[in-house]
Every structure is written in C-alpha cells, then in structure tokens.
C-alpha cells in the first residue's frame, strides 16, 4: 500500500509539473531499441543533493527499466569501490572524487554533470576566508573524501599548501560534523543535509557557498558516473538512464515540494524542511548549460597541482569520461 501511495504521489507531481514536458517526446524513445538490460543498480546515499537519482523511480521505468535497485555502500567499501567491483552501476559524487578514483585505477566513467554547488564551508572564530585556514584544525571524513579533495583545491587556489598549512582532523568514527559542532575543529565543509542541520542548530557561520561563490559556482559540483564496463556493454540503457536522470532533475526544479516529500517517503532523508531547502537552492537545470568536460579538467588540474593525483587532466578525461550520451540528449531534450 505504501509503495502504491508513493507512486500515486509521484505521478500526481508529474501531472502538476506537466507530465508531457517531463516525459518528453516519445518519438525519440520509440525509435530506440529497448535497453540491453531492464535491471539497474543506483548508489543509495543520504546526500539530498543527489535527489534526481533518488526521487524518480517512475522515470527509469518509463525508459524500460523494470528492476530499479538502490544499493548502499557496505563492508567498509565506498560507492566507487563497490562500483568497481560490479555491485553498483551508477552514482553521483563530487567531480574531484571521480577524478581521484579514476587516477587510482578504478574502472569509472563520468557521463554527465548533475548540478553546481552543494558544499558550504562553516567556520568558528575569526576566520573570514580560505586563506585564514592556515594553521587551523579542519575536520574531514577521511583523506579520500570529497571534503578533503575540495578543501585542498580551495586552499591551493589561494596559495596555501594544504598538506603543510592545514591541520587535518579525521575523527575515528567518521563524523567530522560532530567535531565541528562540539567546537573541536575550526572549519567544516558540509553538503546537504549537513549545512541545513548546522544552520538550524545555529552552529558556526558560513564563509563560502559553492552554489554562489566563484570560481566554484562556475563548474558542476557533482557528476553522474558509472561502471565503465557496464556503460560500454549497455550504451542504450546508459542513454535511457541518463535521460531519466535529466527528466528527474527537471522535476526537482519544477516541483521541489513533491521531490522533497519523495526523498522523505523513500527513506533517503528524515527532514522534509532540509530536503526542500536544498532542492530549491540547487540549479539542477544547468546540466544543459555547463561544460562537463571543463569541470573534470578543472578539478583534475588542481588535484594534480596539489599532488593528490598523478594523472594529468588529459589522462583523466581520456580514461574517465564519456560524453556521447550527454551530447545526444542535449540535442534531443532542447528546452
């Protein structure tokens, strides 16, 4: 009963947003062969910013997928590691994280950008800028986390040596947010729902928002990526999945209230207000306008400059990206 109610709720949202517009012209799909597989496994996370991958199971169904599974990272493995093992087909993460894992030999391929800017930098005390992080304690989940990669790039961008000038603090339980909330670190880079929670609790203050502050706002933040072997073996299914993702992104922009409710009903987050705040702020529609390859080049360049990856941006793009589906769909799904 709960599943049927959620399905009716979702379809009602599609109707309100304009189902014909979201589902797009049927002629292009009718001309395509069916997907090579009707099963697809998506990474399940608690990050609200990944909403288009989480809220719209009906859209993959409309693309011919009858078995849509959400897989949580387990056993100490990260989503990229599980994807490399063939246990997850697609996910979304910070572009620098995708570049890092490609550099470390994981068979991943970025296929599109998802949205710009979801990270916010919270600080305590007199810190006013990235440069003021010199000599400060900064909490991160791990040294292979998106927060560490992004903050290292930001530090290098303003002339700091992130390996020497910042005291990185990795909590034993992986909850860097809790250390910051307790005043045990000076700065914390969070992504939804962490910024919403910290603001609600009136903890710290924000000195940088990647959705608004340049140059970060000029690039995709999170990229959609998949298992390279799966993508190569299932090009039709890949394009159909990506089309469903873009439709879901448009749905999030058109009906943020319904999308936020879907996240809560689907168990992806507990707080409707946090979900709504995030979805309303993030520019999901920019998948049409921003340059996905330029984004990967930008983050790979800075990670290379920092010394976190050995590959050049050209090498990352050559072995870790595939834009053919994105380019086709930009033409097909013109606004």
Secondary structure, 3 states (H helix, E strand, C coil): CHHHHHHHHHHHHHHHHCHHHHHCCHHHHHHCCCCCCCEEEEEECCCHHHHHHHCCHHHHHHCCCCEEEEEECCCCCCHHHHHHCCCCCEEEEEHHHHHHHHHCCCCEEEEEEEEECCEEEEECCCCCCHHHHCCCEEEECCCCCHHHHHHHHHHHHCCCCHHHHCEEEECCCCCHHHHHHCCCCCEEEEECCHHHHHHHCCCCEEEEECCCCCCHHHCEEEEEEEEHHHHHHCHHHHHHHHHHHHHHHHHHHHCHHHHHHHHHHCCCCCCHHHHHHHHHHCCHHHHHCCCHHHHHHHHHHHHHHHCCCCCCHHHHHHHHECCHHHHHHHHHCCC
